[in-house]
Amino acid sequence: MNAPQTLTGDMILVLVLIGLTVLLFIVEWVRIDVVALLMMEVLPMLGLVSGEEAFAGLASNAVVSIIAVIIIGHGLDHTRVVGRLVRPVVRLAGRSPGRVMALMSATVAVVSSFMQNIGAAALFLPALRRVTRQTGIPLSRLLMPVGFAAILGGTVTLVGSSPLILLNDLLAPFGLEPFGLFSVTPVGLLLVAAGIGYFLVLGRWVLPVREEGEEVCGFDPTRDYPLVGRLFELVMPANASETPRVMDLCDQFWVHPVALSPDGGHTRFLPPDRETPIPPGSVLAAYGPPDKVQEMARRYGMEIRPDLELFADELASDVAGVVEAVVTPRSPFVGRTIGEVHFRHHYHVTPLAVMRRDRIHYHRLRAVRLEPGDAILMHGTWERFYLLRMKRYFLYSHPIDHEIMHPHKAAAAVACFALAMGLVIFSPLKLSVCLMAGAVGMILTGVLSVDEAYRAVDWRTVFLLAGLIPLGLATEKSGTAAWLAARVLELLGEPSPLELYLAVGVLSTVFTLVISNVGAVVLLVPLVVSLAQDAGADPRLAALIVGLATSNSFLLPTHQVNALYMGPGRYTSRDFLRAGGPLSLVFLAVMTLCVWLFY
């Protein structure tokens, strides 16, 4: 490969635009997706790319793949498939921010080592949102470490990232021995461990906190209804001598059962009717004040479980919750008692309290006759509350923006995911075509509606990547990339093998921030193989350094995973510089030393 020896006018223009892009990313005078759109317009105006090339990024394999995999991930989350995979990790981690971060990062890294890292990151994004709601950990403290782990996971196997997939093909013309699937695994595992350890040690200083922008529950029932208590799961002893009814718990102890399994798990009522008996061996979930729940448990010998177990899925915060509903003047419930309405039987929701002006009723709700303006605190599934809102029986005092989960569609979602992965592995079709088949399958099988699929996509990510693709194309097309690589390698003179590997790693890191990681590896491998042969170093290891170092993409949000997580985490470019800068140095040190020592 012959690099240009002199700078041309087009090269100078490209270098100026790269510098301007990086500057605007850092100072953030405008949003970074707007910067990308600006480059999309300026490049064809300057004649550096054609009009078709400027907008080709919108239909590029990478961008379409991202759209498809986000939809697939949303479908898997919509049916609680990902949630079931993540739940054991969350249970093991508890509420410790460090353990949650480390275990989630390790899980994503393992998945990312066998599939494209953007796919792993997109699959886990909805689950990460839910974990932050359950644990109270700010989303911004979790997304960046997990996203970086997804990138690092791509270095564990030879199929974990596009550059490593291409590596053997690029070595073939030189007659060099190809690498095996797990040839890079020792280095990749150490890189993942180093990344997780970095955030465990320095995370509190380098990670931003975006408390005010995170998704939090907009309604706290304990604030306005202090005696409503919280949700408990209890077990009636198998040898219980009494069989209370649901109404007995409501009226005597202010405890309101919202779910009941009379046979220990096989049959479930959500919620049970007031007259339903609670036989020995039953498991129930109920809302109530802690002191009243303990009093009731002592009275009947019930066991209080520390967390939801049997009803963990049915009563998860993304499936069910508490709302405050105000009775409208034209509601058909006006003038009727709560007992006459039969909320539990007809509408499958549980009244927990009724507020009338300055008085709150917590027990004996059956006899409360409803008036216009009464506020009823109710527990139920979000799907039920949506149906009640459509009937206009109530006005909700706070927004209900929860999506309706469809766990019964889990098999269809898994089948669509399997279809996409099967096409990726076994068919010659492009990645975008394979993944979009799974995304379209999610819609056709009813896992997602078309509108839900559109809403799932972070369009800022799409336009950010689509706008940067023509800049990378101009860098390669004008010869700027080759000229820069040749000049840097000339400056090395006659380095030792270790110095050469480190320099190649730095050069690959810089290039992957400006052009695509695939473009960087295609451009640099022929250069560094020739240079290594001249310097007496191992050309295979020099090429391996390039394949690995193109995953060192932490300084700017130009990598697909960083772009995907930037919006939900409300990160800025400075956040990536602060957290990614030291990690980039750690990556270079660990990678260079491991390659030099192990191979």
C-alpha positions as CSV (number, residue, x, y, z in Angstrom):
1,M,0.0,0.0,0.0
2,N,1.6,3.3,-1.1
3,A,0.7,6.3,1.0
4,P,0.6,9.8,-0.5
5,Q,3.8,11.7,0.2
6,T,2.5,15.2,0.1
7,L,-0.6,17.0,1.5
8,T,-3.2,17.9,-1.0
9,G,-5.9,20.5,-0.7
10,D,-8.6,17.9,0.0
11,M,-6.5,16.4,2.8
12,I,-6.1,19.8,4.4
13,L,-9.9,20.3,4.3
14,V,-10.5,16.9,5.8
15,L,-8.1,17.5,8.6
16,V,-9.7,20.9,9.3
17,L,-13.2,19.3,9.4
18,I,-12.0,16.5,11.7
19,G,-10.5,19.1,14.1
20,L,-13.7,21.1,14.0
21,T,-15.8,18.1,14.7
22,V,-13.7,17.1,17.7
23,L,-13.8,20.7,19.0
24,L,-17.6,20.9,18.7
25,F,-17.9,17.5,20.4
26,I,-15.9,18.8,23.4
27,V,-17.3,22.4,23.7
28,E,-20.9,21.3,22.9
29,W,-22.0,24.6,21.5
30,V,-24.6,22.5,19.6
31,R,-25.7,18.9,20.1
32,I,-23.4,16.3,18.7
33,D,-26.0,14.8,16.4
34,V,-26.4,18.3,14.9
35,V,-22.7,18.4,14.5
36,A,-22.9,15.1,12.6
37,L,-25.7,16.5,10.4
38,L,-23.6,19.6,9.7
39,M,-20.8,17.4,8.4
40,M,-23.3,15.5,6.3
41,E,-24.0,18.8,4.5
42,V,-20.6,20.4,4.4
43,L,-18.7,17.4,3.0
44,P,-20.6,17.3,-0.4
45,M,-20.6,21.1,-0.6
46,L,-16.8,21.1,-0.5
47,G,-16.7,18.3,-3.0
48,L,-15.1,15.8,-0.6
49,V,-17.8,13.2,-1.1
50,S,-20.7,13.0,-3.5
51,G,-24.3,13.8,-2.5
52,E,-25.2,10.1,-2.6
53,E,-22.2,9.3,-0.4
54,A,-23.1,12.0,2.1
55,F,-26.5,10.5,2.8
56,A,-25.5,6.8,2.3
57,G,-24.9,6.6,6.1
58,L,-28.6,6.6,6.7
59,A,-28.9,3.4,4.8
60,S,-25.5,2.0,5.8
61,N,-25.2,-1.6,7.1
62,A,-24.1,-0.3,10.5
63,V,-27.0,2.2,11.0
64,V,-29.7,-0.2,9.8
65,S,-28.2,-2.9,12.0
66,I,-28.4,-0.6,15.0
67,I,-32.1,0.2,14.3
68,A,-33.0,-3.4,13.9
69,V,-31.1,-4.6,17.0
70,I,-32.7,-1.9,19.1
71,I,-36.2,-3.1,18.0
72,I,-35.2,-6.7,18.7
73,G,-33.9,-5.8,22.1
74,H,-37.1,-3.9,22.9
75,G,-39.2,-6.8,21.8
76,L,-37.3,-9.2,24.1
77,D,-37.6,-6.8,27.0
78,H,-41.3,-6.2,26.2
79,T,-41.9,-9.9,26.8
80,R,-39.7,-9.9,29.9
81,V,-37.2,-12.3,28.3
82,V,-34.2,-10.1,29.1
83,G,-35.6,-9.4,32.5
84,R,-35.6,-13.1,33.4
85,L,-32.0,-13.4,32.4
86,V,-31.0,-10.3,34.4
87,R,-33.0,-11.1,37.5
88,P,-30.5,-13.7,39.0
89,V,-27.7,-11.2,38.4
90,V,-29.6,-8.4,40.2
91,R,-30.6,-10.8,43.1
92,L,-26.9,-11.8,43.5
93,A,-25.7,-8.2,43.4
94,G,-28.3,-6.9,45.8
95,R,-28.4,-3.1,46.0
96,S,-24.6,-2.5,46.1
97,P,-23.8,-0.2,43.3
98,G,-20.3,-1.8,42.9
99,R,-21.7,-5.3,42.7
100,V,-24.5,-4.4,40.3
101,M,-22.1,-2.6,38.0
102,A,-19.5,-5.4,38.1
103,L,-22.0,-8.2,37.6
104,M,-24.0,-6.4,34.8
105,S,-20.7,-5.5,33.1
106,A,-19.4,-9.0,33.2
107,T,-22.7,-10.4,31.9
108,V,-22.8,-8.0,29.0
109,A,-19.1,-8.7,28.2
110,V,-19.8,-12.4,28.0
111,V,-22.7,-11.9,25.6
112,S,-20.7,-9.4,23.6
113,S,-17.9,-11.8,23.1
114,F,-20.1,-14.0,20.9
115,M,-22.3,-11.3,19.2
116,Q,-21.8,-7.8,17.9
117,N,-21.2,-5.5,20.9
118,I,-23.9,-3.0,19.8
119,G,-26.4,-5.9,19.8
120,A,-25.5,-6.9,23.4
121,A,-25.7,-3.2,24.5
122,A,-29.1,-2.7,22.9
123,L,-30.5,-6.0,24.3
124,F,-29.6,-5.0,27.8
125,L,-30.5,-1.3,27.7
126,P,-34.2,-1.8,28.8
127,A,-33.1,-4.1,31.6
128,L,-30.6,-1.6,32.8
129,R,-33.3,1.0,33.0
130,R,-35.3,-1.3,35.2
131,V,-32.4,-2.2,37.4
132,T,-31.8,1.5,38.2
133,R,-35.4,1.9,39.1
134,Q,-35.3,-1.1,41.4
135,T,-32.0,-0.3,43.1
136,G,-32.0,3.5,43.0
137,I,-28.6,3.6,41.3
138,P,-28.5,6.6,38.9
139,L,-28.6,5.4,35.3
140,S,-25.6,7.5,34.4
141,R,-23.5,5.6,36.9
142,L,-24.3,2.3,35.3
143,L,-24.7,2.8,31.6
144,M,-21.2,3.9,30.8
145,P,-19.4,1.0,32.6
146,V,-21.7,-1.5,31.1
147,G,-21.4,0.1,27.6
148,F,-17.6,0.0,27.9
149,A,-17.8,-3.6,29.0
150,A,-19.8,-4.4,25.9
151,I,-17.0,-2.9,23.8
152,L,-14.3,-4.7,25.7
153,G,-16.2,-8.0,25.4
154,G,-15.7,-7.8,21.7
155,T,-12.0,-8.5,22.3
156,V,-12.6,-11.9,24.0
157,T,-13.1,-14.0,20.8
158,L,-12.3,-13.6,17.2
159,V,-16.1,-13.1,16.4
160,G,-16.7,-10.5,19.0
161,S,-16.1,-7.5,16.8
162,S,-15.9,-6.6,13.1
163,P,-12.2,-5.8,13.1
164,L,-11.2,-9.2,14.6
165,I,-13.6,-11.0,12.2
166,L,-11.7,-9.3,9.3
167,L,-8.3,-9.9,10.7
168,N,-7.6,-13.3,9.2
169,D,-8.7,-12.2,5.7
170,L,-6.3,-9.3,5.9
171,L,-3.4,-11.6,6.9
172,A,-4.0,-14.1,4.1
173,P,-2.3,-12.0,1.3
174,F,0.9,-12.0,3.4
175,G,0.9,-15.8,3.9
176,L,0.7,-15.4,7.7
177,E,-0.9,-18.1,9.9
178,P,-4.5,-17.2,10.8
179,F,-5.7,-16.8,14.4
180,G,-8.1,-19.2,16.0
181,L,-11.4,-18.4,17.6
182,F,-10.0,-18.2,21.1
183,S,-6.5,-17.0,20.3
184,V,-7.3,-13.6,21.7
185,T,-9.2,-14.8,24.7
186,P,-6.4,-14.4,27.4
187,V,-5.9,-10.8,26.4
188,G,-9.6,-10.1,26.0
189,L,-10.4,-11.5,29.5
190,L,-7.7,-9.3,31.1
191,L,-9.0,-6.3,29.2
192,V,-12.5,-6.9,30.5
193,A,-11.2,-7.4,34.0
194,A,-9.1,-4.3,33.8
195,G,-12.2,-2.3,32.6
196,I,-14.4,-3.5,35.4
197,G,-11.7,-3.0,38.0
198,Y,-11.1,0.5,36.7
199,F,-14.7,1.5,37.4
200,L,-14.7,-0.3,40.8
201,V,-11.7,1.7,41.9
202,L,-12.2,5.1,40.2
203,G,-15.9,5.1,39.2
204,R,-17.0,7.4,42.0
205,W,-14.6,10.1,40.6
206,V,-14.9,9.7,36.9
207,L,-18.5,8.8,36.4
208,P,-21.1,11.6,36.2
209,V,-24.3,11.7,38.2
210,R,-27.5,12.8,36.4
211,E,-30.0,12.4,39.2
212,E,-32.5,14.9,37.9
213,G,-32.7,13.5,34.4
214,E,-33.1,9.9,35.3
215,E,-36.3,7.9,35.0
216,V,-37.9,7.8,38.4
217,C,-41.4,7.0,39.6
218,G,-43.5,10.2,39.3
219,F,-45.9,9.2,42.1
220,D,-44.9,8.2,45.7
221,P,-48.0,6.9,47.5
222,T,-46.4,7.0,50.9
223,R,-46.1,10.8,50.6
224,D,-49.8,11.5,50.5
225,Y,-51.0,8.2,52.0
226,P,-48.6,7.6,54.8
227,L,-50.4,4.6,56.3
228,V,-50.8,2.7,53.0
229,G,-47.5,0.9,53.7
230,R,-45.7,-1.1,51.1
231,L,-45.9,-4.5,49.3
232,F,-45.2,-7.7,51.2
233,E,-45.3,-11.4,50.3
234,L,-46.5,-13.7,53.0
235,V,-46.9,-17.5,53.5
236,M,-49.8,-18.9,55.5
237,P,-48.5,-22.0,57.5
238,A,-49.6,-25.4,56.2
239,N,-51.0,-26.3,59.7
240,A,-52.9,-23.1,60.2
241,S,-56.0,-23.6,62.3
242,E,-57.9,-20.6,60.9
243,T,-58.8,-19.6,57.4
244,P,-59.4,-15.9,57.2
245,R,-61.0,-14.2,54.2
246,V,-59.5,-11.3,52.2
247,M,-62.0,-8.9,53.7
248,D,-60.9,-9.9,57.2
249,L,-57.3,-8.7,56.5
250,C,-58.6,-5.5,54.8
251,D,-61.0,-4.5,57.6
252,Q,-59.2,-5.7,60.7
253,F,-55.5,-5.1,59.9
254,W,-55.6,-2.4,57.0
255,V,-53.8,-5.0,54.9
256,H,-55.0,-5.3,51.3
257,P,-54.1,-8.5,49.4
258,V,-53.4,-7.8,45.7
259,A,-52.4,-11.4,44.7
260,L,-53.2,-14.8,46.2
261,S,-52.1,-18.4,45.4
262,P,-54.2,-20.7,47.5
263,D,-52.2,-23.8,46.5
264,G,-48.6,-22.4,46.9
265,G,-48.1,-21.4,43.3
266,H,-50.2,-23.3,40.8
267,T,-53.3,-21.2,40.9
268,R,-53.1,-17.4,41.1
269,F,-55.7,-14.7,41.6
270,L,-54.6,-11.1,40.8
271,P,-56.4,-9.7,42.8
272,P,-58.5,-12.1,44.8
273,D,-62.1,-11.2,45.6
274,R,-63.0,-9.9,49.1
275,E,-64.8,-13.1,50.0
276,T,-62.0,-15.4,48.9
277,P,-60.7,-17.5,51.8
278,I,-56.9,-17.8,52.5
279,P,-56.4,-21.5,53.2
280,P,-53.3,-23.1,54.9
281,G,-50.3,-23.1,52.6
282,S,-51.4,-20.1,50.7
283,V,-49.0,-17.4,49.4
284,L,-50.3,-13.9,49.2
285,A,-48.9,-10.5,48.3
286,A,-50.5,-7.5,50.1
287,Y,-50.1,-3.8,50.7
288,G,-50.1,-2.6,54.3
289,P,-48.2,-0.7,57.0
290,P,-45.2,-2.7,58.3
291,D,-46.6,-2.7,61.9
292,K,-50.0,-3.9,60.8
293,V,-48.5,-6.6,58.6
294,Q,-46.4,-7.9,61.4
295,E,-49.4,-7.9,63.7
296,M,-51.4,-9.9,61.1
297,A,-48.5,-12.3,60.6
298,R,-48.3,-13.0,64.3
299,R,-52.1,-13.5,64.5
300,Y,-52.1,-16.2,61.8
301,G,-48.6,-17.5,62.1
302,M,-47.6,-16.2,58.6
303,E,-44.1,-16.0,57.3
304,I,-43.0,-12.6,55.9
305,R,-40.6,-13.0,53.0
306,P,-37.9,-10.3,52.6
307,D,-38.8,-9.9,48.9
308,L,-41.3,-10.9,46.4
309,E,-40.6,-14.4,45.2
310,L,-43.7,-16.2,43.8
311,F,-45.2,-12.9,42.5
312,A,-42.0,-11.3,41.4
313,D,-43.0,-11.3,37.7
314,E,-46.7,-10.5,38.0
315,L,-46.1,-7.6,40.4
316,A,-42.8,-6.2,39.1
317,S,-42.8,-2.4,38.8
318,D,-42.9,-2.4,35.0
319,V,-46.0,-4.6,35.1
320,A,-48.1,-3.3,38.0
321,G,-48.1,-0.4,40.5
322,V,-50.1,2.1,42.4
323,V,-52.1,5.0,41.0
324,E,-54.3,7.7,42.4
325,A,-57.6,8.0,40.5
326,V,-60.0,10.9,40.9
327,V,-63.8,10.2,40.4
328,T,-65.2,12.5,37.8
329,P,-68.6,14.1,38.1
330,R,-70.0,12.0,35.3
331,S,-68.5,8.7,36.4
332,P,-70.9,5.8,36.7
333,F,-69.4,5.1,40.2
334,V,-70.8,8.3,41.7
335,G,-73.3,7.5,44.5
336,R,-72.3,3.8,44.6
337,T,-70.2,2.2,47.4
338,I,-66.8,0.6,46.6
339,G,-68.4,-2.7,47.6
340,E,-71.2,-2.2,45.1
341,V,-68.7,-1.4,42.3
342,H,-66.8,-4.6,42.9
343,F,-63.4,-3.2,41.8
344,R,-61.6,-6.5,42.4
345,H,-64.0,-8.7,40.5
346,H,-65.0,-6.5,37.6
347,Y,-61.9,-4.4,37.0
348,H,-59.1,-6.5,38.5
349,V,-57.7,-3.6,40.6
350,T,-57.4,-3.3,44.4
351,P,-58.6,-0.2,46.3
352,L,-56.0,0.7,49.0
353,A,-57.4,3.9,50.4
354,V,-59.9,6.7,49.7
355,M,-59.2,10.4,50.2
356,R,-62.1,12.8,50.6
357,R,-61.0,16.3,51.2
358,D,-58.8,16.1,54.3
359,R,-59.7,12.6,55.5
360,I,-58.2,9.3,54.3
361,H,-60.0,6.0,54.7
362,Y,-57.6,3.0,54.9
363,H,-60.0,0.2,56.1
364,R,-63.6,-0.8,55.8
365,L,-63.5,0.7,52.3
366,R,-66.4,-1.5,51.2
367,A,-68.9,0.9,52.8
368,V,-67.4,4.2,51.4
369,R,-69.9,5.8,49.0
370,L,-68.1,7.6,46.2
371,E,-68.6,11.3,45.5
372,P,-67.2,13.5,42.7
373,G,-63.7,14.5,43.5
374,D,-62.9,11.5,45.7
375,A,-59.4,10.2,45.2
376,I,-59.0,6.4,45.2
377,L,-55.6,4.9,45.7
378,M,-55.5,1.6,43.7
379,H,-53.1,-1.2,42.9
380,G,-53.3,-3.1,39.6
381,T,-51.5,-3.8,36.4
382,W,-50.7,-0.9,34.1
383,E,-52.8,-2.6,31.4
384,R,-55.9,-2.5,33.6
385,F,-55.3,1.1,34.4
386,Y,-55.0,1.9,30.7
387,L,-58.3,0.2,30.1
388,L,-60.0,2.1,32.9
389,R,-58.6,5.4,31.5
390,M,-60.1,4.6,28.1
391,K,-63.5,4.2,29.7
392,R,-63.2,7.7,31.3
393,Y,-64.3,6.5,34.7
394,F,-61.5,8.4,36.4
395,L,-58.9,11.1,35.9
396,Y,-55.4,10.0,37.1
397,S,-53.6,12.6,39.2
398,H,-50.2,11.7,37.7
399,P,-49.1,10.4,34.2
400,I,-49.1,6.7,33.5
401,D,-46.4,6.2,30.9
402,H,-45.5,2.6,31.5
403,E,-45.5,0.3,28.5
404,I,-47.8,-2.8,28.6
405,M,-45.7,-6.0,28.9
406,H,-46.7,-9.1,27.0
407,P,-45.0,-12.0,28.7
408,H,-47.3,-14.4,26.8
409,K,-45.5,-13.4,23.6
410,A,-42.1,-14.5,25.0
411,A,-41.9,-17.5,22.7
412,A,-42.6,-15.4,19.6
413,A,-39.9,-12.9,20.7
414,V,-37.3,-15.6,21.2
415,A,-38.2,-17.1,17.9
416,C,-37.7,-13.8,16.1
417,F,-34.3,-13.3,17.9
418,A,-33.3,-16.9,16.9
419,L,-34.3,-16.2,13.3
420,A,-32.1,-13.1,13.2
421,M,-29.1,-14.9,14.8
422,G,-29.6,-17.9,12.6
423,L,-29.4,-15.8,9.5
424,V,-26.4,-13.9,10.8
425,I,-24.5,-17.2,11.5
426,F,-25.6,-19.4,8.6
427,S,-26.6,-17.2,5.7
428,P,-24.5,-15.0,3.3
429,L,-26.9,-12.1,3.7
430,K,-25.6,-8.7,5.1
431,L,-25.9,-8.2,8.8
432,S,-28.5,-5.5,8.4
433,V,-30.8,-7.7,6.4
434,C,-30.5,-10.6,8.9
435,L,-31.2,-8.4,11.9
436,M,-34.1,-6.5,10.2
437,A,-35.7,-9.9,9.6
438,G,-35.9,-10.3,13.3
439,A,-37.2,-6.8,13.9
440,V,-39.9,-7.2,11.3
441,G,-40.8,-10.5,12.8
442,M,-41.4,-8.8,16.2
443,I,-44.0,-6.6,14.5
444,L,-45.7,-9.3,12.4
445,T,-46.1,-11.6,15.4
446,G,-47.6,-8.9,17.6
447,V,-44.7,-8.6,20.0
448,L,-44.5,-4.9,19.2
449,S,-46.8,-2.6,17.3
450,V,-45.2,-0.5,14.6
451,D,-45.5,2.6,16.7
452,E,-43.8,0.9,19.6
453,A,-41.0,-0.1,17.3
454,Y,-40.6,3.5,16.1
455,R,-40.6,4.8,19.7
456,A,-38.0,2.3,20.7
457,V,-35.3,3.7,18.4
458,D,-33.1,6.5,19.7
459,W,-33.0,8.6,16.5
460,R,-30.3,10.8,17.9
461,T,-28.0,7.8,17.8
462,V,-29.0,7.1,14.2
463,F,-28.3,10.5,12.9
464,L,-25.1,10.8,14.9
465,L,-23.6,7.7,13.3
466,A,-25.1,8.4,9.9
467,G,-23.5,11.9,9.9
468,L,-20.1,10.6,10.9
469,I,-19.9,7.9,8.3
470,P,-19.3,10.3,5.3
471,L,-16.5,12.0,7.3
472,G,-14.8,8.7,7.7
473,L,-15.3,8.0,4.0
474,A,-13.8,11.4,3.1
475,T,-10.8,10.7,5.3
476,E,-10.1,7.4,3.5
477,K,-11.1,8.6,0.0
478,S,-8.9,11.7,0.1
479,G,-5.9,9.7,1.2
480,T,-5.7,11.6,4.5
481,A,-5.8,8.4,6.6
482,A,-3.1,6.7,4.7
483,W,-0.9,9.9,4.7
484,L,-1.3,10.2,8.5
485,A,-0.5,6.6,9.1
486,A,2.6,6.7,7.0
487,R,3.9,9.9,8.6
488,V,3.4,8.5,12.1
489,L,5.1,5.2,11.3
490,E,8.0,7.1,9.7
491,L,8.6,9.0,12.9
492,L,9.1,5.7,14.8
493,G,12.5,5.2,13.1
494,E,13.8,1.8,14.3
495,P,11.7,0.9,17.4
496,S,12.0,-2.2,19.5
497,P,9.1,-4.7,19.1
498,L,7.5,-3.5,22.4
499,E,7.8,0.1,21.3
500,L,6.4,-0.8,17.9
501,Y,3.4,-2.6,19.4
502,L,2.7,0.4,21.7
503,A,2.9,2.9,18.8
504,V,0.6,0.7,16.6
505,G,-1.9,0.6,19.5
506,V,-1.9,4.4,19.9
507,L,-2.2,4.9,16.1
508,S,-5.1,2.4,15.9
509,T,-6.8,4.1,18.9
510,V,-6.6,7.5,17.2
511,F,-7.9,6.2,13.9
512,T,-10.9,4.4,15.3
513,L,-12.1,7.6,16.9
514,V,-12.1,9.3,13.5
515,I,-13.0,6.6,11.0
516,S,-14.9,3.4,11.5
517,N,-13.1,0.5,13.3
518,V,-13.5,-1.6,10.2
519,G,-11.9,1.2,8.0
520,A,-9.1,1.6,10.5
521,V,-8.2,-2.1,10.5
522,V,-8.4,-2.4,6.7
523,L,-6.1,0.6,6.4
524,L,-3.6,-0.1,9.1
525,V,-3.0,-3.9,8.9
526,P,-1.1,-3.8,5.6
527,L,1.0,-0.9,6.8
528,V,1.9,-2.4,10.2
529,V,2.6,-5.9,8.7
530,S,5.2,-4.3,6.3
531,L,6.6,-2.1,9.1
532,A,6.9,-5.1,11.5
533,Q,8.7,-7.2,8.9
534,D,11.2,-4.4,8.3
535,A,11.7,-3.8,12.1
536,G,12.2,-7.5,12.9
537,A,9.0,-7.7,14.9
538,D,6.3,-10.4,14.6
539,P,3.9,-9.1,11.9
540,R,1.0,-11.3,13.2
541,L,1.2,-9.6,16.6
542,A,1.4,-6.2,15.0
543,A,-1.8,-7.0,13.1
544,L,-3.4,-8.4,16.2
545,I,-2.6,-5.2,18.1
546,V,-4.5,-3.3,15.3
547,G,-7.5,-5.6,15.6
548,L,-7.7,-5.3,19.4
549,A,-6.9,-1.5,19.6
550,T,-9.7,-0.6,17.3
551,S,-11.9,-1.5,20.3
552,N,-10.2,1.2,22.4
553,S,-13.1,3.6,21.7
554,F,-13.8,5.3,25.0
555,L,-12.6,8.9,24.4
556,L,-15.5,10.2,22.3
557,P,-19.1,9.0,21.7
558,T,-18.3,8.0,18.1
559,H,-18.4,4.3,18.8
560,Q,-21.9,2.7,18.1
561,V,-22.3,1.6,21.8
562,N,-21.3,5.0,23.1
563,A,-23.7,6.7,20.8
564,L,-26.5,4.4,21.8
565,Y,-26.0,5.0,25.6
566,M,-25.3,8.7,25.3
567,G,-28.9,9.7,25.2
568,P,-30.4,7.5,27.9
569,G,-27.4,8.3,30.2
570,R,-27.6,12.0,29.4
571,Y,-23.8,12.0,28.9
572,T,-21.8,14.8,27.3
573,S,-18.6,14.5,25.3
574,R,-16.7,15.7,28.3
575,D,-18.1,12.8,30.4
576,F,-16.5,10.4,27.9
577,L,-13.2,12.3,28.0
578,R,-13.1,12.2,31.8
579,A,-14.0,8.6,32.1
580,G,-12.6,7.2,28.9
581,G,-9.3,9.0,28.9
582,P,-7.7,7.0,31.8
583,L,-9.4,3.8,30.6
584,S,-7.8,4.2,27.2
585,L,-4.4,4.4,28.8
586,V,-5.2,1.3,30.9
587,F,-6.4,-0.5,27.7
588,L,-3.2,0.3,25.8
589,A,-0.9,-0.8,28.7
590,V,-2.7,-4.1,29.4
591,M,-3.1,-5.0,25.7
592,T,0.5,-4.2,24.7
593,L,2.1,-6.0,27.7
594,C,-0.2,-9.0,27.3
595,V,0.4,-9.4,23.6
596,W,4.2,-9.0,24.2
597,L,4.3,-11.5,27.1
598,F,1.7,-14.1,26.0
599,Y,2.7,-14.5,22.3
